[in-house]
Amino acid sequence: MKIIYDGQCGFCQRSVARLKAMDWFRRLTFEPSYDRGLTEIQLIDGGKVYGGFDAFRRMCLVLPPLYPLIIFVYLPGSRIIGQKVYRFIANRRYSLGGKHTCSSDQCHKE
């Protein structure tokens, strides 16, 4: 499985570092993207692309420390709530991230 994330976002970089630490069996590879159109993390698994909260749900199935969350992220209705929470955080990721590597004012999307 491949994870594609916003390589200009400090919050995203720290999140990826945490995910790498949880990837005990090395099932994920990570690739930064510098595409301005990337608005959410993406997980590619067998040709299928999962984005945002759906990518997080998929990671819960392969990262042992996230196993306890499986029951919550797959409850009926959890996708609707999860997508809203994910979008709220994603839209503020540059302000949450402190330092970032983007040199353009376009990075601050809120």
DSSP file with accessible surface (Angstrom, degrees, kcal/mol):
  #  RESIDUE AA STRUCTURE BP1 BP2  ACC     N-H-->O    O-->H-N    N-H-->O    O-->H-N    TCO  KAPPA ALPHA  PHI   PSI    X-CA   Y-CA   Z-CA
    1    1 A M              0   0   49      0, 0.0    28,-2.1     0, 0.0     2,-0.4   0.000 360.0 360.0 360.0 140.3    0.0    0.0    0.0
    2    2 A K  E     -aB  29  44A  75     42,-2.3    42,-3.0    26,-0.2     2,-0.5  -0.934 360.0-155.4-115.4 134.8    1.2    3.5   -0.9
    3    3 A I  E     -aB  30  43A   0     26,-3.3    28,-2.9    -2,-0.4     2,-0.5  -0.933   6.6-166.3-106.8 126.9    0.4    6.6    1.1
    4    4 A I  E     +aB  31  42A  24     38,-2.8    38,-2.6    -2,-0.5     2,-0.3  -0.964  18.3 170.6-113.2 127.7    0.6    9.9   -0.7
    5    5 A Y  E     -a   32   0A  29     26,-1.7    28,-2.9    -2,-0.5     2,-0.8  -0.871  44.5 -81.3-135.8 166.1    0.6   13.0    1.5
    6    6 A D  E >   -a   33   0A   8     -2,-0.3     3,-1.3    26,-0.2    28,-0.2  -0.558  36.5-166.3 -71.1 106.5    1.1   16.8    1.3
    7    7 A G  T 3  S+     0   0    0     26,-2.9    -1,-0.2    -2,-0.8    27,-0.1   0.529  83.1  59.0 -75.5  -4.7    4.9   17.1    1.3
    8    8 A Q  T 3  S+     0   0   24     25,-0.4    94,-0.8    92,-0.1    93,-0.7   0.345  87.5  92.0-101.2   5.1    4.6   20.9    2.1
    9    9 A C    <>  -     0   0    0     -3,-1.3     4,-2.4    91,-0.2     5,-0.2  -0.894  56.9-161.6-112.5 117.8    2.7   20.5    5.3
   10   10 A G  H  > S+     0   0    4     -2,-0.6     4,-2.4     2,-0.2     5,-0.2   0.888  96.6  52.4 -61.8 -41.1    4.4   20.2    8.7
   11   11 A F  H  > S+     0   0   57     82,-0.5     4,-2.2     1,-0.2    -1,-0.2   0.928 111.3  47.6 -60.2 -42.6    1.4   18.7   10.3
   12   12 A C  H  > S+     0   0   21      2,-0.2     4,-2.6     1,-0.2    -2,-0.2   0.903 109.8  52.3 -66.4 -41.3    1.2   16.1    7.5
   13   13 A Q  H  X S+     0   0   73     -4,-2.4     4,-2.1     2,-0.2    -1,-0.2   0.914 111.2  46.6 -62.8 -41.2    4.9   15.3    7.8
   14   14 A R  H  X S+     0   0  105     -4,-2.4     4,-1.9     2,-0.2    -1,-0.2   0.895 111.3  52.4 -68.2 -37.3    4.6   14.7   11.6
   15   15 A S  H  X S+     0   0   36     -4,-2.2     4,-2.3    -5,-0.2    -2,-0.2   0.917 108.8  49.8 -63.3 -41.9    1.5   12.6   11.0
   16   16 A V  H  X S+     0   0    4     -4,-2.6     4,-2.9     1,-0.2     5,-0.2   0.905 106.8  55.2 -64.5 -39.3    3.5   10.4    8.5
   17   17 A A  H  X S+     0   0   59     -4,-2.1     4,-1.8     1,-0.2    -1,-0.2   0.916 109.7  47.2 -60.2 -39.6    6.3   10.0   11.0
   18   18 A R  H  X S+     0   0  141     -4,-1.9     4,-1.5     2,-0.2    -1,-0.2   0.903 111.2  50.8 -67.3 -41.9    3.7    8.7   13.5
   19   19 A L  H  X S+     0   0   17     -4,-2.3     4,-1.0     1,-0.2    -2,-0.2   0.918 108.1  52.6 -62.5 -41.6    2.3    6.3   10.9
   20   20 A K  H >< S+     0   0  101     -4,-2.9     3,-0.6     1,-0.2    -1,-0.2   0.900 107.4  52.3 -60.4 -40.0    5.7    5.0   10.0
   21   21 A A  H 3< S+     0   0   72     -4,-1.8    -1,-0.2     1,-0.2    -2,-0.2   0.826 111.0  47.6 -65.8 -30.3    6.3    4.3   13.7
   22   22 A M  H 3< S+     0   0   42     -4,-1.5     2,-2.0    -3,-0.2    -1,-0.2   0.598  86.9  92.0 -84.8 -10.9    3.0    2.3   13.8
   23   23 A D    X<  +     0   0    2     -4,-1.0     3,-1.6    -3,-0.6    -1,-0.2  -0.457  48.7 163.5 -85.6  69.2    3.8    0.4   10.7
   24   24 A W  T 3  S+     0   0  154     -2,-2.0    -1,-0.2     1,-0.3    39,-0.1   0.780  74.5  41.6 -60.5 -31.1    5.5   -2.5   12.5
   25   25 A F  T 3  S-     0   0  138     37,-0.3    -1,-0.3    -3,-0.2    -2,-0.1   0.251 107.9-121.0-105.3  11.3    5.3   -4.9    9.6
   26   26 A R    <   +     0   0  174     -3,-1.6    -2,-0.1    -6,-0.2    -3,-0.0   0.900  61.0 146.3  51.4  52.8    6.3   -2.4    6.9
   27   27 A R        +     0   0  121     35,-0.2     2,-0.3     2,-0.0    -1,-0.1   0.565  53.0  65.9 -91.4 -12.0    3.1   -2.7    4.9
   28   28 A L        -     0   0   12     -5,-0.1     2,-0.3    -9,-0.1   -26,-0.2  -0.866  59.1-161.7-115.0 146.8    3.0    1.0    3.8
   29   29 A T  E     -a    2   0A  84    -28,-2.1   -26,-3.3    -2,-0.3     2,-0.4  -0.915  17.6-143.1-117.1 154.1    5.3    3.1    1.6
   30   30 A F  E     +a    3   0A  39     -2,-0.3   -26,-0.2   -28,-0.2   -28,-0.0  -0.957  17.4 179.7-125.3 135.2    5.1    6.9    1.8
   31   31 A E  E     -a    4   0A  87    -28,-2.9   -26,-1.7    -2,-0.4     2,-0.1  -0.973  21.0-138.2-136.7 118.6    5.5    9.4   -1.0
   32   32 A P  E     -a    5   0A  48      0, 0.0     2,-0.4     0, 0.0   -26,-0.2  -0.475  16.7-153.3 -73.1 146.8    5.3   13.2   -0.5
   33   33 A S  E     -a    6   0A  23    -28,-2.9   -26,-2.9    -2,-0.1   -25,-0.4  -0.951  17.8-171.0-117.6 141.2    3.3   15.1   -3.1
   34   34 A Y        +     0   0  137     -2,-0.4     2,-0.5   -28,-0.2   -28,-0.1   0.083  47.1 127.9-114.3  21.1    4.0   18.7   -4.0
   35   35 A D    >   -     0   0  105      1,-0.1     3,-1.7     2,-0.0    -2,-0.1  -0.656  57.2-144.8 -79.0 124.0    0.9   19.0   -6.1
   36   36 A R  T 3  S+     0   0   68     -2,-0.5    -1,-0.1     1,-0.3   -30,-0.0   0.698  96.2  64.8 -63.7 -17.7   -1.2   22.0   -5.0
   37   37 A G  T 3  S+     0   0   53      2,-0.0     2,-0.8     0, 0.0    -1,-0.3   0.597  72.3 104.9 -83.2  -9.0   -4.4   19.9   -5.8
   38   38 A L    <   +     0   0   12     -3,-1.7     3,-0.1     1,-0.2    -5,-0.0  -0.599  35.8 161.9 -76.8 110.5   -3.8   17.3   -3.1
   39   39 A T        +     0   0   62     -2,-0.8     2,-0.3     1,-0.2    -1,-0.2   0.475  60.8  26.1-108.8  -5.4   -6.2   18.2   -0.4
   40   40 A E  S    S-     0   0   60     12,-0.0    -1,-0.2   -36,-0.0   -36,-0.0  -0.986  89.0 -88.9-153.3 156.8   -6.3   14.9    1.5
   41   41 A I        -     0   0   24     -2,-0.3    11,-2.5    -3,-0.1     2,-0.4  -0.349  43.1-151.4 -63.1 147.0   -4.0   12.0    2.2
   42   42 A Q  E     -BC   4  51A  62    -38,-2.6   -38,-2.8     9,-0.2     2,-0.5  -0.983  10.3-162.2-125.5 141.2   -4.4    9.2   -0.3
   43   43 A L  E     -BC   3  50A   0      7,-3.0     7,-3.1    -2,-0.4     2,-0.6  -0.989   6.8-159.8-120.6 125.3   -3.9    5.4    0.1
   44   44 A I  E     +BC   2  49A  49    -42,-3.0   -42,-2.3    -2,-0.5     2,-0.4  -0.938  15.5 172.2-108.8 122.7   -3.4    3.3   -3.0
   45   45 A D  E >   - C   0  48A  40      3,-2.8     3,-2.0    -2,-0.6    -2,-0.0  -0.951  69.8 -25.4-134.9 110.6   -4.1   -0.4   -2.5
   46   46 A G  T 3  S-     0   0   84     -2,-0.4     3,-0.1     1,-0.3    -1,-0.1   0.855 125.9 -48.9  57.9  35.9   -4.2   -2.8   -5.4
   47   47 A G  T 3  S+     0   0   71      1,-0.3     2,-0.4     0, 0.0    -1,-0.3   0.318 115.2 115.1  88.1 -11.3   -5.1    0.0   -7.8
   48   48 A K  E <   -C   45   0A 126     -3,-2.0    -3,-2.8     2,-0.0     2,-0.5  -0.793  56.2-145.7 -94.6 137.0   -7.9    1.3   -5.7
   49   49 A V  E     -C   44   0A  83     -2,-0.4     2,-0.4    -5,-0.2    -5,-0.2  -0.896  13.0-171.8-107.8 127.6   -7.5    4.8   -4.3
   50   50 A Y  E     -C   43   0A  50     -7,-3.1    -7,-3.0    -2,-0.5     2,-0.3  -0.945  10.6-162.5-113.6 137.5   -8.9    5.8   -0.8
   51   51 A G  E >   -C   42   0A  14     -2,-0.4     3,-1.4    -9,-0.2     4,-0.4  -0.901  44.0 -27.9-123.8 151.1   -8.8    9.4    0.2
   52   52 A G  T 3> S+     0   0    0    -11,-2.5     4,-2.0    -2,-0.3     3,-0.4  -0.212 129.4   5.5  58.2-126.4   -9.1   11.3    3.5
   53   53 A F  H 3> S+     0   0   22      1,-0.2     4,-2.8     2,-0.2    -1,-0.3   0.869 131.4  57.1 -61.9 -35.8  -11.1    9.5    6.2
   54   54 A D  H <> S+     0   0   30     -3,-1.4     4,-2.0     1,-0.2    -1,-0.2   0.885 106.3  50.2 -64.0 -35.6  -11.5    6.4    4.0
   55   55 A A  H  > S+     0   0    0     -4,-0.4     4,-2.3    -3,-0.4    -1,-0.2   0.921 110.2  50.1 -66.2 -42.5   -7.7    6.2    3.8
   56   56 A F  H  X S+     0   0   61     -4,-2.0     4,-1.8     1,-0.2    -2,-0.2   0.928 108.7  51.9 -61.6 -44.2   -7.5    6.5    7.6
   57   57 A R  H  X S+     0   0   44     -4,-2.8     4,-0.7     1,-0.2    -1,-0.2   0.915 109.8  49.6 -57.9 -42.4  -10.1    3.7    8.0
   58   58 A R  H >< S+     0   0   65     -4,-2.0     3,-1.0     1,-0.2     4,-0.4   0.894 107.3  54.2 -64.6 -39.6   -8.0    1.5    5.7
   59   59 A M  H >X S+     0   0    4     -4,-2.3     4,-2.0     1,-0.2     3,-1.4   0.839  97.9  64.9 -63.6 -31.4   -4.9    2.2    7.7
   60   60 A C  H 3< S+     0   0    0     -4,-1.8    -1,-0.2     1,-0.3    10,-0.2   0.790  98.4  55.7 -60.8 -25.7   -6.7    1.1   10.8
   61   61 A L  T << S+     0   0   63     -3,-1.0    -1,-0.3    -4,-0.7    -2,-0.2   0.653 117.5  31.5 -81.0 -15.6   -6.8   -2.4    9.3
   62   62 A V  T <4 S+     0   0    5     -3,-1.4   -37,-0.3    -4,-0.4    -2,-0.2   0.553 101.6  76.6-120.5 -11.9   -3.1   -2.6    8.7
   63   63 A L    >X  -     0   0    0     -4,-2.0     3,-2.3     1,-0.2     4,-0.6  -0.890  67.9-149.8-105.7 108.2   -1.4   -0.7   11.6
   64   64 A P  G >4 S+     0   0   16      0, 0.0     3,-1.6     0, 0.0    -1,-0.2   0.830  93.6  56.4 -48.4 -42.4   -1.5   -2.7   14.8
   65   65 A P  G 34 S+     0   0   52      0, 0.0     4,-0.1     0, 0.0    -5,-0.1   0.756 107.8  51.2 -64.8 -17.7   -1.7    0.3   17.2
   66   66 A L  G X> S+     0   0   17     -3,-2.3     3,-2.0    -7,-0.2     4,-0.5   0.517  79.6  98.5 -93.5  -5.0   -4.8    1.5   15.3
   67   67 A Y  G X< S+     0   0  106     -3,-1.6     3,-1.7    -4,-0.6     4,-0.4   0.865  75.1  61.3 -50.9 -41.3   -6.7   -1.9   15.6
   68   68 A P  G 34 S+     0   0   91      0, 0.0     4,-0.4     0, 0.0     3,-0.3   0.774  99.6  57.4 -60.5 -20.7   -8.7   -0.7   18.6
   69   69 A L  G X> S+     0   0   67     -3,-2.0     4,-2.6     1,-0.2     3,-0.5   0.647  81.1  88.6 -82.8 -12.8  -10.3    2.0   16.4
   70   70 A I  H <X S+     0   0   49     -3,-1.7     4,-1.3    -4,-0.5    -1,-0.2   0.904  85.3  51.9 -53.4 -47.0  -11.6   -0.4   13.8
   71   71 A I  H 34 S+     0   0  115     -4,-0.4    -1,-0.3    -3,-0.3     4,-0.2   0.883 114.2  44.0 -60.4 -34.8  -14.9   -0.9   15.6
   72   72 A F  H X4 S+     0   0  131     -3,-0.5     3,-0.9    -4,-0.4    -1,-0.2   0.900 111.5  49.9 -78.9 -40.3  -15.5    2.9   15.8
   73   73 A V  H 3< S+     0   0   14     -4,-2.6    -1,-0.2     1,-0.2    -2,-0.2   0.642 114.9  45.3 -77.4 -11.6  -14.4    3.8   12.2
   74   74 A Y  T 3< S+     0   0   92     -4,-1.3    -1,-0.2    -5,-0.3    -2,-0.2   0.320  83.3 118.6-111.0   7.4  -16.7    1.2   10.7
   75   75 A L  S X  S-     0   0   85     -3,-0.9     3,-2.3    -4,-0.2     4,-0.5  -0.401  82.8 -86.3 -65.3 148.6  -19.8    1.8   12.8
   76   76 A P  T 3  S+     0   0  129      0, 0.0    -1,-0.1     0, 0.0    -2,-0.1  -0.342 117.5  15.6 -56.2 131.9  -22.9    2.8   10.9
   77   77 A G  T 3> S+     0   0   41     -3,-0.1     4,-1.6    -4,-0.1     3,-0.2   0.231  93.8 108.9  88.6 -13.4  -22.7    6.6   10.4
   78   78 A S  H <> S+     0   0   18     -3,-2.3     4,-3.4     1,-0.2     5,-0.2   0.836  71.9  59.8 -67.7 -29.0  -19.1    6.9   11.4
   79   79 A R  H  > S+     0   0  107     -4,-0.5     4,-2.6     2,-0.2    -1,-0.2   0.918 104.1  49.6 -64.9 -41.6  -18.1    7.7    7.8
   80   80 A I  H  > S+     0   0  107     -3,-0.2     4,-1.6     2,-0.2    -1,-0.2   0.953 117.9  39.2 -62.2 -48.3  -20.3   10.8    7.7
   81   81 A I  H  X S+     0   0  113     -4,-1.6     4,-2.5     1,-0.2     5,-0.2   0.935 115.5  52.8 -67.4 -45.2  -18.9   12.1   10.9
   82   82 A G  H  X S+     0   0   10     -4,-3.4     4,-2.9     1,-0.2     5,-0.2   0.885 107.2  51.5 -59.8 -40.7  -15.3   11.0   10.1
   83   83 A Q  H  X S+     0   0   73     -4,-2.6     4,-2.6    -5,-0.2    -1,-0.2   0.901 110.6  48.8 -64.4 -39.3  -15.3   12.8    6.8
   84   84 A K  H  X S+     0   0  151     -4,-1.6     4,-2.3    -5,-0.2    -2,-0.2   0.924 114.0  45.2 -66.8 -43.5  -16.5   16.0    8.4
   85   85 A V  H  X S+     0   0   80     -4,-2.5     4,-2.3     2,-0.2     5,-0.2   0.932 114.1  49.7 -65.3 -44.7  -13.8   15.8   11.1
   86   86 A Y  H  X S+     0   0   54     -4,-2.9     4,-3.2    -5,-0.2     5,-0.2   0.940 111.9  47.8 -58.7 -47.9  -11.2   14.9    8.6
   87   87 A R  H  X S+     0   0   75     -4,-2.6     4,-2.5     1,-0.2    -1,-0.2   0.904 109.3  54.0 -62.1 -40.6  -12.1   17.8    6.3
   88   88 A F  H  < S+     0   0  121     -4,-2.3     4,-0.5     2,-0.2    -1,-0.2   0.942 115.2  39.5 -58.7 -47.6  -12.1   20.2    9.3
   89   89 A I  H >< S+     0   0   65     -4,-2.3     3,-1.3     1,-0.2     4,-0.2   0.932 114.3  53.2 -68.9 -45.4   -8.6   19.2   10.2
   90   90 A A  H >< S+     0   0    7     -4,-3.2     3,-1.2     1,-0.3     4,-0.3   0.881 105.0  54.9 -60.3 -38.0   -7.3   19.0    6.6
   91   91 A N  T 3< S+     0   0   58     -4,-2.5    -1,-0.3     1,-0.2    -2,-0.2   0.679 116.2  38.6 -69.5 -15.5   -8.6   22.5    5.8
   92   92 A R  T <> S+     0   0   79     -3,-1.3     4,-2.0    -4,-0.5     3,-0.4   0.191  80.1 115.6-116.1  14.6   -6.5   23.8    8.8
   93   93 A R  H <> S+     0   0   13     -3,-1.2     4,-1.3     1,-0.2   -82,-0.5   0.819  74.4  52.1 -62.2 -31.1   -3.4   21.6    8.4
   94   94 A Y  H  4 S+     0   0    8     15,-0.3     4,-0.4    -4,-0.3    -1,-0.2   0.897 111.7  45.5 -74.2 -35.8   -1.0   24.5    7.6
   95   95 A S  H  4 S+     0   0   68     -3,-0.4     3,-0.4     1,-0.2    -2,-0.2   0.822 115.9  47.8 -75.6 -25.7   -2.1   26.5   10.7
   96   96 A L  H  < S+     0   0   85     -4,-2.0    -1,-0.2     1,-0.2    -2,-0.2   0.722 104.9  62.7 -79.5 -22.5   -1.8   23.3   12.8
   97   97 A G  S  < S-     0   0    1     -4,-1.3     2,-0.3     1,-0.3    -1,-0.2   0.511  82.3-155.7 -86.7  -5.3    1.5   22.3   11.4
   98   98 A G  S    S+     0   0   55     -3,-0.4    -1,-0.3    -4,-0.4   -88,-0.2  -0.516  71.1  29.5  66.4-124.5    3.6   25.2   12.5
   99   99 A K  S    S+     0   0  195     -2,-0.3     2,-0.3   -89,-0.1   -89,-0.2  -0.366  73.1 177.6 -67.6 142.7    6.5   25.4   10.1
  100  100 A H        -     0   0   51      2,-0.2   -91,-0.2   -91,-0.1   -92,-0.1  -0.923  35.3-125.8-139.9 166.3    5.9   24.2    6.6
  101  101 A T  S    S+     0   0   87    -93,-0.7     2,-0.3    -2,-0.3   -92,-0.1   0.443  72.1 110.7 -96.2   1.3    8.1   24.1    3.5
  102  102 A a        -     0   0   12    -94,-0.8    -2,-0.2     1,-0.1     5,-0.0  -0.606  47.0-166.8 -80.7 133.4    5.8   26.0    1.2
  103  103 A S        +     0   0  127     -2,-0.3     2,-0.3     4,-0.0    -1,-0.1   0.334  61.1  87.7 -99.3   7.4    7.0   29.4    0.2
  104  104 A S  S >  S-     0   0   43      1,-0.1     3,-1.6     0, 0.0     4,-0.2  -0.821  75.2-133.9-111.0 145.7    3.7   30.6   -1.3
  105  105 A D  G >  S+     0   0  145     -2,-0.3     3,-1.3     1,-0.3    -1,-0.1   0.689 100.4  78.7 -66.2 -15.5    0.8   32.3    0.4
  106  106 A Q  G 3  S+     0   0  133      1,-0.3    -1,-0.3     3,-0.0    -3,-0.0   0.683  76.6  74.5 -67.1 -15.3   -1.4   29.8   -1.5
  107  107 A a  G <  S+     0   0    0     -3,-1.6     2,-1.6     1,-0.2    -1,-0.3   0.769  75.9  81.9 -68.7 -26.4   -0.5   27.2    1.1
  108  108 A H    <   +     0   0  101     -3,-1.3     2,-0.6    -4,-0.2    -1,-0.2  -0.615  61.1 168.3 -86.3  86.9   -2.7   28.7    3.7
  109  109 A K              0   0   65     -2,-1.6   -15,-0.3   -18,-0.0   -14,-0.2  -0.873 360.0 360.0-100.7 122.0   -6.1   27.3    2.8
  110  110 A E              0   0  153     -2,-0.6   -18,-0.1   -18,-0.1    -2,-0.0  -0.980 360.0 360.0-142.8 360.0   -8.9   27.8    5.3
